[in-house]
Amino acid sequence: MHNTEESNTSLEENSLEDLKNYDWEQLQERYLDLMEKHGETEEQLQAQISNLLEIFAGWSRVTVVRDETRAFKRFKTQLEHVQNSEDTLEQKRKHYVAVVEAFENALALLNGRLQH
């Protein structure tokens, strides 16, 4: 058991010695280099995302314009249908009014004959 304690103490001393002798400037340089590379990669990703967003925005505008065009055509078709339906109803109304007037005239003629 004593041997393990000596081994741990020796490892700690070696680790402390390694830390003291470590080239911290080299570590800092490596860190800065890696951060610069990550920064460049991030910029590239941002540029790609920006391009994709421009494509998406263009696609979205085309879709909106297309939908608006289709909606306008549908509206025109519905409007024409309503106008045609109103015209047809007006023609039927005029026809029924004419038929009623004809019956009224016929009844008036019949009443005139019956009264003489």
N, CA, C and O atoms as a DFTB+ gen file, in Angstrom:
464 C
 N C O
     1  1       0.806      -1.176       0.000
     2  2       0.000       0.000       0.000
     3  2       0.860       1.255       0.000
     4  3       0.523       2.251      -0.640
     5  1       1.915       1.201       0.684
     6  2       2.840       2.299       0.758
     7  2       3.413       2.613      -0.626
     8  3       3.677       3.768      -0.959
     9  1       3.593       1.583      -1.399
    10  2       4.132       1.703      -2.738
    11  2       3.174       2.524      -3.620
    12  3       3.634       3.302      -4.455
    13  1       1.880       2.369      -3.452
    14  2       0.880       3.103      -4.226
    15  2       0.926       4.578      -3.888
    16  3       0.820       5.419      -4.780
    17  1       1.083       4.908      -2.613
    18  2       1.162       6.310      -2.206
    19  2       2.387       6.966      -2.814
    20  3       2.319       8.100      -3.289
    21  1       3.480       6.274      -2.801
    22  2       4.706       6.817      -3.399
    23  2       4.522       7.004      -4.893
    24  3       5.008       7.973      -5.476
    25  1       3.820       6.074      -5.499
    26  2       3.573       6.144      -6.932
    27  2       2.701       7.357      -7.260
    28  3       2.979       8.071      -8.223
    29  1       1.650       7.596      -6.469
    30  2       0.763       8.750      -6.680
    31  2       1.521      10.054      -6.476
    32  3       1.363      10.992      -7.258
    33  1       2.336      10.121      -5.442
    34  2       3.118      11.318      -5.156
    35  2       4.092      11.575      -6.295
    36  3       4.275      12.714      -6.723
    37  1       4.708      10.523      -6.775
    38  2       5.653      10.651      -7.877
    39  2       4.946      11.151      -9.133
    40  3       5.486      11.996      -9.847
    41  1       3.740      10.638      -9.415
    42  2       2.960      11.091     -10.578
    43  2       2.596      12.560     -10.451
    44  3       2.671      13.315     -11.421
    45  1       2.198      12.965      -9.238
    46  2       1.839      14.363      -9.022
    47  2       3.049      15.262      -9.219
    48  3       2.940      16.323      -9.832
    49  1       4.189      14.852      -8.711
    50  2       5.401      15.654      -8.870
    51  2       5.781      15.739     -10.339
    52  3       6.157      16.803     -10.831
    53  1       5.681      14.609     -11.036
    54  2       5.989      14.612     -12.477
    55  2       5.010      15.506     -13.229
    56  3       5.404      16.247     -14.130
    57  1       3.732      15.437     -12.858
    58  2       2.719      16.255     -13.532
    59  2       2.987      17.729     -13.282
    60  3       2.900      18.544     -14.201
    61  1       3.312      18.074     -12.045
    62  2       3.617      19.474     -11.737
    63  2       4.855      19.929     -12.491
    64  3       4.909      21.044     -13.008
    65  1       5.843      19.055     -12.545
    66  2       7.071      19.389     -13.263
    67  2       6.766      19.562     -14.760
    68  3       7.275      20.479     -15.405
    69  1       5.921      18.661     -15.302
    70  2       5.541      18.775     -16.717
    71  2       4.818      20.094     -16.980
    72  3       5.050      20.748     -17.997
    73  1       3.946      20.475     -16.057
    74  2       3.212      21.734     -16.223
    75  2       4.158      22.928     -16.179
    76  3       4.006      23.884     -16.941
    77  1       5.120      22.864     -15.292
    78  2       6.077      23.968     -15.190
    79  2       6.907      24.082     -16.465
    80  3       7.212      25.183     -16.924
    81  1       7.260      22.949     -17.019
    82  2       8.118      22.943     -18.203
    83  2       7.346      23.036     -19.516
    84  3       7.941      23.102     -20.591
    85  1       6.028      23.040     -19.420
    86  2       5.205      23.031     -20.640
    87  2       5.370      24.339     -21.398
    88  3       5.495      25.409     -20.803
    89  1       5.367      24.232     -22.720
    90  2       5.522      25.410     -23.573
    91  2       4.138      26.059     -23.759
    92  3       3.394      25.718     -24.678
    93  1       3.823      26.993     -22.870
    94  2       2.505      27.623     -22.872
    95  2       2.319      28.538     -24.072
    96  3       1.197      28.706     -24.550
    97  1       3.374      29.119     -24.556
    98  2       3.266      29.976     -25.749
    99  2       2.854      29.153     -26.961
   100  3       2.055      29.593     -27.787
   101  1       3.419      27.942     -27.054
   102  2       3.047      27.054     -28.161
   103  2       1.569      26.676     -28.054
   104  3       0.859      26.638     -29.058
   105  1       1.114      26.399     -26.838
   106  2      -0.298      26.070     -26.619
   107  2      -1.183      27.244     -27.025
   108  3      -2.213      27.058     -27.672
   109  1      -0.781      28.440     -26.646
   110  2      -1.550      29.623     -26.994
   111  2      -1.581      29.818     -28.511
   112  3      -2.624      30.153     -29.072
   113  1      -0.455      29.612     -29.166
   114  2      -0.395      29.738     -30.629
   115  2      -1.302      28.711     -31.303
   116  3      -2.039      29.026     -32.237
   117  1      -1.229      27.473     -30.806
   118  2      -2.105      26.421     -31.369
   119  2      -3.571      26.798     -31.178
   120  3      -4.387      26.635     -32.085
   121  1      -3.894      27.301     -29.998
   122  2      -5.269      27.709     -29.691
   123  2      -5.721      28.808     -30.650
   124  3      -6.812      28.740     -31.216
   125  1      -4.868      29.823     -30.828
   126  2      -5.231      30.934     -31.721
   127  2      -5.370      30.455     -33.163
   128  3      -6.282      30.882     -33.871
   129  1      -4.473      29.571     -33.603
   130  2      -4.563      29.012     -34.956
   131  2      -5.873      28.255     -35.156
   132  3      -6.564      28.427     -36.160
   133  1      -6.196      27.411     -34.173
   134  2      -7.442      26.640     -34.280
   135  2      -8.668      27.552     -34.262
   136  3      -9.626      27.325     -35.002
   137  1      -8.637      28.566     -33.429
   138  2      -9.766      29.499     -33.371
   139  2      -9.906      30.249     -34.694
   140  3     -11.017      30.516     -35.150
   141  1      -8.762      30.589     -35.308
   142  2      -8.803      31.269     -36.605
   143  2      -9.412      30.354     -37.667
   144  3     -10.239      30.787     -38.470
   145  1      -8.996      29.081     -37.664
   146  2      -9.556      28.111     -38.618
   147  2     -11.052      27.950     -38.390
   148  3     -11.827      27.899     -39.345
   149  1     -11.461      27.869     -37.118
   150  2     -12.895      27.749     -36.814
   151  2     -13.653      29.000     -37.258
   152  3     -14.784      28.916     -37.738
   153  1     -13.020      30.153     -37.092
   154  2     -13.634      31.411     -37.538
   155  2     -13.835      31.424     -39.039
   156  3     -14.883      31.843     -39.530
   157  1     -12.816      30.958     -39.776
   158  2     -12.930      30.900     -41.238
   159  2     -14.036      29.935     -41.652
   160  3     -14.823      30.221     -42.554
   161  1     -14.081      28.798     -40.984
   162  2     -15.128      27.811     -41.284
   163  2     -16.505      28.403     -40.995
   164  3     -17.445      28.207     -41.766
   165  1     -16.619      29.120     -39.894
   166  2     -17.884      29.745     -39.530
   167  2     -18.301      30.775     -40.582
   168  3     -19.474      30.849     -40.949
   169  1     -17.346      31.566     -41.063
   170  2     -17.637      32.550     -42.106
   171  2     -18.118      31.867     -43.382
   172  3     -19.056      32.338     -44.026
   173  1     -17.474      30.752     -43.749
   174  2     -17.899      30.007     -44.931
   175  2     -19.324      29.486     -44.760
   176  3     -20.139      29.566     -45.679
   177  1     -19.610      28.961     -43.589
   178  2     -20.961      28.461     -43.318
   179  2     -21.984      29.588     -43.369
   180  3     -23.084      29.412     -43.892
   181  1     -21.622      30.737     -42.829
   182  2     -22.531      31.880     -42.874
   183  2     -22.784      32.314     -44.314
   184  3     -23.910      32.666     -44.665
   185  1     -21.757      32.293     -45.141
   186  2     -21.919      32.655     -46.553
   187  2     -22.831      31.651     -47.251
   188  3     -23.700      32.039     -48.032
   189  1     -22.637      30.363     -46.972
   190  2     -23.501      29.336     -47.569
   191  2     -24.942      29.501     -47.117
   192  3     -25.869      29.394     -47.920
   193  1     -25.124      29.760     -45.840
   194  2     -26.479      29.954     -45.312
   195  2     -27.115      31.178     -45.945
   196  3     -28.296      31.159     -46.292
   197  1     -26.338      32.243     -46.098
   198  2     -26.848      33.459     -46.724
   199  2     -27.297      33.178     -48.159
   200  3     -28.357      33.638     -48.585
   201  1     -26.487      32.422     -48.901
   202  2     -26.861      32.056     -50.278
   203  2     -28.134      31.228     -50.300
   204  3     -29.017      31.455     -51.128
   205  1     -28.227      30.268     -49.389
   206  2     -29.425      29.435     -49.327
   207  2     -30.659      30.258     -48.961
   208  3     -31.750      30.022     -49.479
   209  1     -30.475      31.220     -48.070
   210  2     -31.602      32.081     -47.703
   211  2     -32.057      32.931     -48.882
   212  3     -33.254      33.158     -49.059
   213  1     -31.105      33.405     -49.692
   214  2     -31.470      34.162     -50.890
   215  2     -32.261      33.293     -51.861
   216  3     -33.248      33.743     -52.444
   217  1     -31.828      32.060     -52.030
   218  2     -32.552      31.128     -52.908
   219  2     -33.947      30.886     -52.362
   220  3     -34.924      30.911     -53.111
   221  1     -34.044      30.653     -51.062
   222  2     -35.344      30.411     -50.444
   223  2     -36.255      31.625     -50.597
   224  3     -37.441      31.481     -50.894
   225  1     -35.700      32.823     -50.393
   226  2     -36.502      34.042     -50.529
   227  2     -37.018      34.185     -51.962
   228  3     -38.178      34.541     -52.172
   229  1     -36.166      33.908     -52.936
   230  2     -36.600      33.948     -54.339
   231  2     -37.695      32.941     -54.612
   232  3     -38.695      33.259     -55.256
   233  1     -37.509      31.737     -54.129
   234  2     -38.525      30.695     -54.306
   235  2     -39.838      31.128     -53.650
   236  3     -40.919      30.932     -54.206
   237  1     -39.727      31.710     -52.477
   238  2     -40.915      32.149     -51.751
   239  2     -41.653      33.240     -52.519
   240  3     -42.881      33.223     -52.601
   241  1     -40.905      34.190     -53.083
   242  2     -41.539      35.267     -53.860
   243  2     -42.256      34.699     -55.079
   244  3     -43.377      35.104     -55.386
   245  1     -41.618      33.769     -55.768
   246  2     -42.240      33.159     -56.945
   247  2     -43.519      32.434     -56.541
   248  3     -44.532      32.520     -57.235
   249  1     -43.471      31.728     -55.433
   250  2     -44.646      31.000     -54.965
   251  2     -45.773      31.957     -54.631
   252  3     -46.926      31.700     -54.975
   253  1     -45.454      33.060     -53.963
   254  2     -46.476      34.034     -53.594
   255  2     -47.099      34.641     -54.845
   256  3     -48.322      34.746     -54.942
   257  1     -46.265      35.040     -55.802
   258  2     -46.778      35.636     -57.036
   259  2     -47.660      34.628     -57.771
   260  3     -48.728      34.976     -58.274
   261  1     -47.213      33.401     -57.826
   262  2     -47.991      32.362     -58.511
   263  2     -49.330      32.144     -57.806
   264  3     -50.367      32.034     -58.460
   265  1     -49.307      32.082     -56.485
   266  2     -50.545      31.903     -55.735
   267  2     -51.478      33.089     -55.908
   268  3     -52.691      32.919     -56.031
   269  1     -50.906      34.302     -55.918
   270  2     -51.735      35.487     -56.118
   271  2     -52.367      35.478     -57.505
   272  3     -53.534      35.839     -57.661
   273  1     -51.602      35.069     -58.505
   274  2     -52.129      34.997     -59.868
   275  2     -53.260      33.983     -59.944
   276  3     -54.307      34.253     -60.532
   277  1     -53.046      32.821     -59.349
   278  2     -54.088      31.795     -59.354
   279  2     -55.325      32.261     -58.588
   280  3     -56.454      32.005     -59.007
   281  1     -55.111      32.941     -57.471
   282  2     -56.243      33.442     -56.676
   283  2     -57.021      34.481     -57.462
   284  3     -58.251      34.501     -57.418
   285  1     -56.314      35.346     -58.181
   286  2     -56.999      36.357     -58.996
   287  2     -57.816      35.702     -60.106
   288  3     -58.947      36.107     -60.376
   289  1     -57.235      34.687     -60.747
   290  2     -57.979      33.973     -61.794
   291  2     -59.220      33.299     -61.218
   292  3     -60.288      33.326     -61.829
   293  1     -59.071      32.686     -60.019
   294  2     -60.228      32.062     -59.361
   295  2     -61.297      33.102     -59.049
   296  3     -62.488      32.862     -59.245
   297  1     -60.857      34.262     -58.561
   298  2     -61.788      35.333     -58.242
   299  2     -62.542      35.779     -59.488
   300  3     -63.760      35.952     -59.462
   301  1     -61.797      35.965     -60.589
   302  2     -62.455      36.374     -61.841
   303  2     -63.467      35.329     -62.293
   304  3     -64.566      35.673     -62.728
   305  1     -63.098      34.048     -62.191
   306  2     -64.002      32.969     -62.588
   307  2     -65.249      32.979     -61.710
   308  3     -66.364      32.844     -62.214
   309  1     -65.071      33.136     -60.417
   310  2     -66.220      33.175     -59.504
   311  2     -67.092      34.393     -59.790
   312  3     -68.320      34.298     -59.766
   313  1     -66.468      35.525     -60.059
   314  2     -67.209      36.738     -60.372
   315  2     -68.039      36.557     -61.642
   316  3     -69.210      36.937     -61.688
   317  1     -67.423      35.975     -62.668
   318  2     -68.154      35.709     -63.910
   319  2     -69.311      34.743     -63.663
   320  3     -70.397      34.919     -64.216
   321  1     -69.085      33.737     -62.846
   322  2     -70.141      32.779     -62.530
   323  2     -71.314      33.472     -61.821
   324  3     -72.477      33.234     -62.147
   325  1     -70.989      34.326     -60.853
   326  2     -72.037      35.046     -60.130
   327  2     -72.788      35.976     -61.079
   328  3     -74.016      36.045     -61.038
   329  1     -72.060      36.688     -61.930
   330  2     -72.718      37.590     -62.882
   331  2     -73.610      36.807     -63.846
   332  3     -74.728      37.227     -64.146
   333  1     -73.110      35.669     -64.327
   334  2     -73.936      34.839     -65.216
   335  2     -75.170      34.323     -64.492
   336  3     -76.263      34.296     -65.058
   337  1     -74.995      33.914     -63.239
   338  2     -76.129      33.431     -62.451
   339  2     -77.140      34.547     -62.233
   340  3     -78.346      34.318     -62.328
   341  1     -76.657      35.758     -61.941
   342  2     -77.564      36.889     -61.757
   343  2     -78.299      37.206     -63.057
   344  3     -79.500      37.475     -63.037
   345  1     -77.589      37.178     -64.189
   346  2     -78.226      37.421     -65.487
   347  2     -79.295      36.373     -65.773
   348  3     -80.395      36.691     -66.225
   349  1     -78.950      35.115     -65.498
   350  2     -79.910      34.023     -65.727
   351  2     -81.133      34.198     -64.837
   352  3     -82.264      34.028     -65.294
   353  1     -80.914      34.537     -63.567
   354  2     -82.039      34.760     -62.655
   355  2     -82.894      35.938     -63.113
   356  3     -84.121      35.875     -63.036
   357  1     -82.268      37.000     -63.584
   358  2     -83.024      38.155     -64.073
   359  2     -83.854      37.783     -65.301
   360  3     -85.000      38.214     -65.433
   361  1     -83.283      36.993     -66.186
   362  2     -84.032      36.542     -67.363
   363  2     -85.228      35.684     -66.948
   364  3     -86.324      35.830     -67.489
   365  1     -85.005      34.781     -65.976
   366  2     -86.112      33.952     -65.487
   367  2     -87.187      34.823     -64.834
   368  3     -88.382      34.611     -65.041
   369  1     -86.740      35.815     -64.034
   370  2     -87.708      36.704     -63.382
   371  2     -88.547      37.432     -64.425
   372  3     -89.770      37.510     -64.305
   373  1     -87.882      37.965     -65.447
   374  2     -88.621      38.665     -66.516
   375  2     -89.591      37.718     -67.224
   376  3     -90.720      38.086     -67.547
   377  1     -89.128      36.503     -67.455
   378  2     -89.992      35.511     -68.114
   379  2     -91.224      35.221     -67.245
   380  3     -92.345      35.187     -67.752
   381  1     -91.015      35.011     -65.930
   382  2     -92.129      34.714     -65.033
   383  2     -93.079      35.916     -64.930
   384  3     -94.297      35.744     -64.877
   385  1     -92.518      37.127     -64.901
   386  2     -93.361      38.328     -64.873
   387  2     -94.202      38.385     -66.137
   388  3     -95.393      38.690     -66.085
   389  1     -93.577      38.090     -67.279
   390  2     -94.321      38.105     -68.549
   391  2     -95.412      37.035     -68.544
   392  3     -96.519      37.275     -69.024
   393  1     -95.102      35.848     -67.998
   394  2     -96.094      34.768     -67.938
   395  2     -97.252      35.177     -67.031
   396  3     -98.415      34.953     -67.370
   397  1     -96.943      35.772     -65.884
   398  2     -97.994      36.209     -64.956
   399  2     -98.848      37.293     -65.613
   400  3    -100.074      37.266     -65.508
   401  1     -98.206      38.240     -66.286
   402  2     -98.960      39.292     -66.983
   403  2     -99.857      38.687     -68.059
   404  3    -100.991      39.127     -68.248
   405  1     -99.346      37.679     -68.763
   406  2    -100.152      37.021     -69.801
   407  2    -101.364      36.354     -69.173
   408  3    -102.472      36.450     -69.700
   409  1    -101.154      35.662     -68.020
   410  2    -102.299      35.037     -67.340
   411  2    -103.275      36.096     -66.843
   412  3    -104.489      35.914     -66.941
   413  1    -102.758      37.198     -66.312
   414  2    -103.641      38.264     -65.841
   415  2    -104.445      38.844     -66.995
   416  3    -105.642      39.099     -66.863
   417  1    -103.780      39.051     -68.126
   418  2    -104.492      39.560     -69.303
   419  2    -105.532      38.561     -69.789
   420  3    -106.642      38.937     -70.166
   421  1    -105.161      37.288     -69.776
   422  2    -106.113      36.266     -70.214
   423  2    -107.299      36.226     -69.267
   424  3    -108.441      36.117     -69.711
   425  1    -107.042      36.314     -67.960
   426  2    -108.134      36.322     -66.989
   427  2    -109.000      37.568     -67.164
   428  3    -110.226      37.503     -67.070
   429  1    -108.348      38.702     -67.419
   430  2    -109.109      39.938     -67.636
   431  2    -110.020      39.804     -68.859
   432  3    -111.169      40.245     -68.838
   433  1    -109.493      39.191     -69.921
   434  2    -110.296      38.973     -71.118
   435  2    -111.455      38.027     -70.824
   436  3    -112.588      38.249     -71.252
   437  1    -111.140      36.963     -70.080
   438  2    -112.207      36.021     -69.727
   439  2    -113.244      36.684     -68.834
   440  3    -114.441      36.452     -69.004
   441  1    -112.813      37.495     -67.898
   442  2    -113.751      38.193     -67.020
   443  2    -114.594      39.171     -67.825
   444  3    -115.786      39.328     -67.561
   445  1    -113.982      39.827     -68.803
   446  2    -114.710      40.775     -69.658
   447  2    -115.763      40.079     -70.472
   448  3    -116.850      40.627     -70.658
   449  1    -115.489      38.907     -70.958
   450  2    -116.446      38.148     -71.748
   451  2    -117.588      37.629     -70.870
   452  3    -118.756      37.601     -71.257
   453  1    -117.181      37.222     -69.670
   454  2    -118.202      36.658     -68.782
   455  2    -119.158      37.739     -68.295
   456  3    -120.316      37.438     -68.004
   457  1    -118.725      38.945     -68.200
   458  2    -119.575      40.016     -67.680
   459  2    -120.514      40.524     -68.761
   460  3    -121.526      41.114     -68.382
   461  1    -120.317      40.377     -69.963
   462  2    -121.207      40.856     -71.016
   463  2    -122.345      39.970     -71.217
   464  3    -123.191      40.235     -72.072
